[in-house]
Amino acid sequence: MQSVAHTNLVLVTEFILLGLSSSQDIQLFLFFFFSVFYGAAVLGNILIILTVITDSRLHSPMYFLLSNLSFIDVCQATFATPKMIADFLNEHKTITFQGCMSQIFFLHVFGGSEMVLLVAMAYDRYIAICKPLHYITVMSRRVCTILVGVSWTIGIVHSASHLAFTVNLPFCGPNKVDNFFCDLPLVIKLACLETYVLEILVLTNSGLLSLICFLLLLISYTIILATVHQQASGGTSKALSTLSAHITVVVLFFGPLIFIYIWPFESFPIDKFISVFFTVFTPVLNPMVYTLRNKDVKEAMKKLRNRHVGSKQVF
């Protein structure tokens, strides 16, 4: 009887995504709007990856980590945005149970990995500015590979710990998610049981990782800025330019997270905007921040473009 009762509880095979708007005219506008932004996010980050790979002057730890950040941004923009764009043209915006769980998993994998990678990038700048004589030794190719591997490992473990209990929750009735993708707190609230303890577990898991990464970044950049302030060399302005790009990206990433964790399980109209900002706008802004403020990357991109145009003229 218990197995029958449990079977009867698991009735939900798909979820309905309420999306960003119910107006057909607005949805059509949003279709074109987000198509442009998604294309810009993917192309911009792929361009950075190709630039770093093809230009030998950018074969350094900082740009190796930057190219990995761009790869994560492509993934971050892709796990939910293409479906959101397609759903603007669909009257019934549904997602299968498996698809919903996949979105939850990938969101936290990419989000967790990016947090740790930002810490690795701060560590790279710390060594470069505060211990320049040891930079080549400390930030070897092997160390950089390990840092990237650790960021992905933590992201996967962090996400798997969420999914382990979410996938086994009994969903037996309500199946409407008030967003354009399956956001974990919204999905948990649809479960047919008391979710208070689960909400605390989610908040503790994600909040703890975010807090640790944010504090490490805060400490790192405080030390770096203090060191730069004490230096009077000609490279100070370049260091400040590089740091400002890193700090801008950190603010863009952690700004929305701070708002989310202030009211983690309360719904506000601005929540959807934060979700859009996190999944669409941040992956677009990151390559812009690094290219507009980085002379080496801009020159490498010009070189790549000239090489491509030159090869076209030959043919």
C-alpha positions as CSV (number, residue, x, y, z in Angstrom):
1,M,0.0,0.0,0.0
2,Q,2.9,2.4,0.8
3,S,4.4,1.9,-2.7
4,V,1.0,2.5,-4.3
5,A,0.5,5.7,-2.3
6,H,4.0,6.8,-3.2
7,T,3.3,6.1,-6.9
8,N,0.1,8.1,-6.7
9,L,1.9,11.1,-5.3
10,V,4.4,11.4,-8.3
11,L,2.0,12.8,-10.9
12,V,3.8,15.8,-12.3
13,T,5.7,14.9,-15.5
14,E,6.1,18.4,-16.7
15,F,6.2,22.0,-15.4
16,I,4.6,25.1,-16.9
17,L,6.9,28.1,-17.2
18,L,5.0,31.4,-16.8
19,G,7.8,33.3,-18.5
20,L,8.4,37.0,-18.5
21,S,5.1,38.3,-20.0
22,S,1.7,37.0,-21.2
23,S,1.2,39.7,-23.8
24,Q,1.8,38.5,-27.4
25,D,3.1,41.8,-28.6
26,I,5.6,42.1,-25.7
27,Q,6.7,38.5,-26.2
28,L,7.4,39.1,-29.9
29,F,9.5,42.1,-29.0
30,L,11.3,40.1,-26.3
31,F,12.0,37.3,-28.8
32,F,14.0,39.6,-31.0
33,F,15.5,41.5,-28.1
34,F,16.9,38.4,-26.3
35,S,17.9,36.7,-29.6
36,V,20.3,39.7,-30.2
37,F,21.6,39.6,-26.6
38,Y,22.1,35.8,-26.6
39,G,23.9,36.0,-30.0
40,A,26.1,38.7,-28.6
41,A,26.9,36.8,-25.5
42,V,27.9,33.6,-27.3
43,L,29.8,35.3,-30.1
44,G,31.6,37.8,-27.8
45,N,32.8,35.0,-25.5
46,I,33.8,32.7,-28.3
47,L,35.7,35.6,-29.8
48,I,37.7,36.0,-26.6
49,I,38.4,32.2,-26.4
50,L,39.6,32.2,-30.1
51,T,41.7,35.3,-29.5
52,V,43.5,33.9,-26.5
53,I,44.1,30.6,-28.3
54,T,45.5,32.1,-31.5
55,D,47.6,34.9,-30.1
56,S,50.8,33.7,-28.5
57,R,51.2,37.0,-26.5
58,L,48.0,36.0,-24.6
59,H,49.4,32.6,-23.5
60,S,49.7,33.6,-19.9
61,P,47.9,32.5,-16.7
62,M,45.6,35.6,-16.6
63,Y,44.3,35.0,-20.2
64,F,44.0,31.3,-19.7
65,L,41.7,31.9,-16.8
66,L,39.9,34.6,-18.7
67,S,39.2,32.2,-21.6
68,N,37.8,29.6,-19.2
69,L,35.5,32.3,-17.7
70,S,34.3,33.1,-21.2
71,F,33.6,29.3,-21.7
72,I,31.5,29.3,-18.5
73,D,29.7,32.4,-19.6
74,V,28.7,30.7,-22.9
75,C,27.4,27.8,-20.9
76,Q,25.6,30.1,-18.5
77,A,23.9,31.9,-21.3
78,T,22.9,28.6,-23.1
79,F,21.4,26.4,-20.3
80,A,18.0,28.3,-20.3
81,T,18.1,31.3,-22.8
82,P,17.5,29.4,-26.1
83,K,14.4,27.7,-24.6
84,M,13.2,31.1,-23.2
85,I,13.6,32.6,-26.7
86,A,11.7,29.7,-28.3
87,D,8.9,29.9,-25.7
88,F,8.2,33.5,-26.7
89,L,6.7,31.9,-29.9
90,N,4.9,29.1,-28.1
91,E,1.5,29.4,-26.5
92,H,2.1,26.6,-24.1
93,K,5.5,27.0,-22.3
94,T,6.2,23.6,-20.7
95,I,9.3,21.7,-19.8
96,T,9.6,18.1,-18.9
97,F,10.5,17.0,-15.3
98,Q,13.9,15.7,-16.6
99,G,14.4,19.0,-18.4
100,C,13.6,21.0,-15.3
101,M,16.0,19.0,-13.2
102,S,18.7,19.5,-15.9
103,Q,18.2,23.3,-15.8
104,I,18.6,23.3,-12.0
105,F,21.7,21.2,-12.2
106,F,23.4,23.2,-14.9
107,L,22.5,26.6,-13.3
108,H,24.3,25.6,-10.1
109,V,27.2,23.9,-11.9
110,F,28.0,27.0,-14.0
111,G,27.2,29.5,-11.2
112,G,29.3,27.6,-8.6
113,S,32.2,27.1,-11.1
114,E,32.2,30.8,-12.0
115,M,32.3,31.9,-8.4
116,V,35.4,29.7,-7.7
117,L,37.0,30.8,-11.0
118,L,36.6,34.4,-10.0
119,V,38.5,33.6,-6.8
120,A,41.2,31.9,-8.9
121,M,41.5,35.0,-11.1
122,A,41.8,37.2,-8.0
123,Y,44.6,34.9,-6.7
124,D,46.4,35.3,-10.1
125,R,46.2,39.1,-9.8
126,Y,47.4,38.9,-6.1
127,I,50.5,36.9,-7.1
128,A,51.2,39.1,-10.2
129,I,51.0,42.4,-8.2
130,C,52.1,41.5,-4.7
131,K,54.7,38.8,-5.5
132,P,55.8,39.5,-9.1
133,L,59.2,37.8,-8.8
134,H,57.4,34.5,-8.0
135,Y,54.7,34.8,-10.5
136,I,56.1,32.5,-13.2
137,T,56.9,29.8,-10.6
138,V,53.6,30.0,-8.7
139,M,51.2,30.4,-11.6
140,S,52.5,27.6,-13.7
141,R,50.4,25.9,-16.4
142,R,49.9,23.0,-14.1
143,V,48.6,25.3,-11.3
144,C,46.2,27.1,-13.6
145,T,44.8,23.8,-14.9
146,I,44.3,22.6,-11.3
147,L,42.6,25.9,-10.4
148,V,40.2,25.5,-13.3
149,G,39.6,21.8,-12.4
150,V,38.9,22.7,-8.8
151,S,36.4,25.3,-9.9
152,W,34.5,22.8,-12.0
153,T,34.7,20.1,-9.3
154,I,33.2,22.4,-6.7
155,G,30.5,23.6,-9.1
156,I,29.5,20.0,-9.9
157,V,29.6,18.8,-6.2
158,H,27.6,22.0,-5.2
159,S,25.0,21.3,-7.8
160,A,24.8,17.6,-7.2
161,S,24.1,18.2,-3.5
162,H,21.0,20.3,-4.5
163,L,19.8,17.8,-7.1
164,A,20.2,14.8,-4.8
165,F,17.1,15.7,-2.7
166,T,15.2,17.8,-5.3
167,V,14.9,15.0,-7.9
168,N,13.2,12.7,-5.3
169,L,10.7,15.2,-4.0
170,P,7.0,14.3,-4.5
171,F,5.4,16.6,-7.0
172,C,1.7,15.8,-7.0
173,G,-0.3,18.9,-8.0
174,P,0.9,22.5,-8.7
175,N,3.3,22.6,-11.5
176,K,3.5,26.4,-12.5
177,V,7.0,28.0,-12.2
178,D,6.8,31.8,-12.2
179,N,9.9,32.3,-14.2
180,F,11.4,31.5,-17.6
181,F,13.4,28.6,-16.3
182,C,13.3,26.1,-13.4
183,D,14.6,28.1,-10.5
184,L,15.4,25.8,-7.5
185,P,13.5,27.7,-4.7
186,L,10.4,28.1,-6.9
187,V,10.4,24.4,-7.8
188,I,10.9,23.2,-4.2
189,K,7.8,25.2,-3.2
190,L,5.7,23.0,-5.6
191,A,6.6,19.8,-3.7
192,C,3.8,18.1,-1.8
193,L,5.4,18.3,1.7
194,E,6.6,20.8,4.2
195,T,9.6,22.5,2.5
196,Y,11.0,24.7,5.3
197,V,13.9,22.4,6.2
198,L,14.8,22.0,2.5
199,E,14.7,25.8,1.9
200,I,17.1,26.2,4.8
201,L,19.4,23.5,3.3
202,V,19.4,25.3,-0.1
203,L,20.1,28.6,1.5
204,T,22.9,27.2,3.6
205,N,24.5,25.3,0.6
206,S,24.4,28.2,-1.9
207,G,24.8,31.0,0.6
208,L,27.8,29.4,2.2
209,L,29.6,28.9,-1.1
210,S,28.7,32.4,-2.2
211,L,29.8,34.0,1.1
212,I,33.1,32.2,1.2
213,C,33.9,33.2,-2.4
214,F,32.8,36.8,-1.8
215,L,34.9,37.2,1.3
216,L,38.0,35.7,-0.4
217,L,37.5,38.1,-3.3
218,L,37.0,41.0,-0.9
219,I,40.2,40.2,1.1
220,S,42.2,39.6,-2.1
221,Y,41.3,42.8,-3.8
222,T,41.7,44.8,-0.6
223,I,45.3,43.6,-0.3
224,I,46.0,44.1,-4.0
225,L,44.6,47.7,-4.0
226,A,46.6,48.5,-0.9
227,T,49.8,47.1,-2.6
228,V,49.1,49.1,-5.8
229,H,48.5,52.3,-3.8
230,Q,51.9,51.9,-2.2
231,Q,53.7,51.3,-5.5
232,A,54.9,54.3,-7.5
233,S,56.0,52.5,-10.7
234,G,54.9,53.1,-14.2
235,G,52.9,49.9,-14.2
236,T,50.5,51.1,-11.6
237,S,47.9,52.5,-14.0
238,K,47.9,49.3,-16.1
239,A,47.5,47.3,-12.9
240,L,44.6,49.5,-11.8
241,S,43.0,49.2,-15.2
242,T,43.2,45.4,-15.1
243,L,41.9,45.4,-11.5
244,S,39.0,47.6,-12.3
245,A,37.9,45.1,-15.0
246,H,38.1,42.2,-12.5
247,I,36.3,44.1,-9.8
248,T,33.5,45.2,-12.2
249,V,32.9,41.6,-13.2
250,V,32.8,40.5,-9.6
251,V,30.2,43.2,-8.8
252,L,28.1,42.2,-11.8
253,F,28.1,38.6,-10.7
254,F,27.7,39.0,-7.0
255,G,25.3,42.0,-7.0
256,P,22.3,39.9,-8.1
257,L,23.3,37.1,-5.7
258,I,23.3,39.4,-2.7
259,F,19.8,40.5,-3.5
260,I,18.6,36.9,-4.0
261,Y,20.0,35.8,-0.6
262,I,18.5,38.7,1.3
263,W,15.0,37.3,0.5
264,P,15.8,33.8,-0.8
265,F,12.3,32.4,-0.7
266,E,10.1,35.4,-1.2
267,S,8.8,36.3,-4.7
268,F,9.2,39.9,-6.0
269,P,8.6,41.3,-9.5
270,I,12.3,42.2,-9.7
271,D,13.3,38.5,-9.3
272,K,12.7,37.8,-13.0
273,F,14.8,40.8,-14.0
274,I,17.6,39.4,-11.7
275,S,17.3,36.0,-13.4
276,V,17.5,37.6,-16.8
277,F,20.5,39.7,-15.7
278,F,22.3,36.7,-14.3
279,T,21.7,34.4,-17.3
280,V,21.7,36.8,-20.3
281,F,23.2,40.2,-19.5
282,T,26.2,39.2,-17.4
283,P,27.6,36.9,-20.1
284,V,27.3,39.8,-22.5
285,L,28.8,42.4,-20.2
286,N,31.8,40.2,-19.1
287,P,33.5,40.2,-22.6
288,M,32.7,43.9,-23.0
289,V,34.4,44.8,-19.7
290,Y,37.5,42.8,-20.5
291,T,37.9,43.9,-24.1
292,L,37.1,47.6,-23.6
293,R,39.6,47.9,-20.7
294,N,42.3,45.6,-22.0
295,K,44.7,47.0,-24.7
296,D,46.4,43.6,-25.3
297,V,43.1,41.8,-26.0
298,K,41.9,44.6,-28.3
299,E,45.1,44.5,-30.3
300,A,45.0,40.7,-30.5
301,M,41.4,40.9,-31.8
302,K,42.4,43.4,-34.4
303,K,45.2,41.1,-35.5
304,L,42.8,38.1,-35.7
305,R,40.3,40.2,-37.7
306,N,43.1,41.4,-40.1
307,R,44.3,37.9,-40.6
308,H,40.8,36.7,-41.3
309,V,40.1,39.6,-43.8
310,G,43.5,39.0,-45.4
311,S,42.8,35.3,-46.0
312,K,39.4,36.2,-47.5
313,Q,41.1,38.6,-50.0
314,V,43.5,35.9,-51.1
315,F,40.6,33.7,-52.2
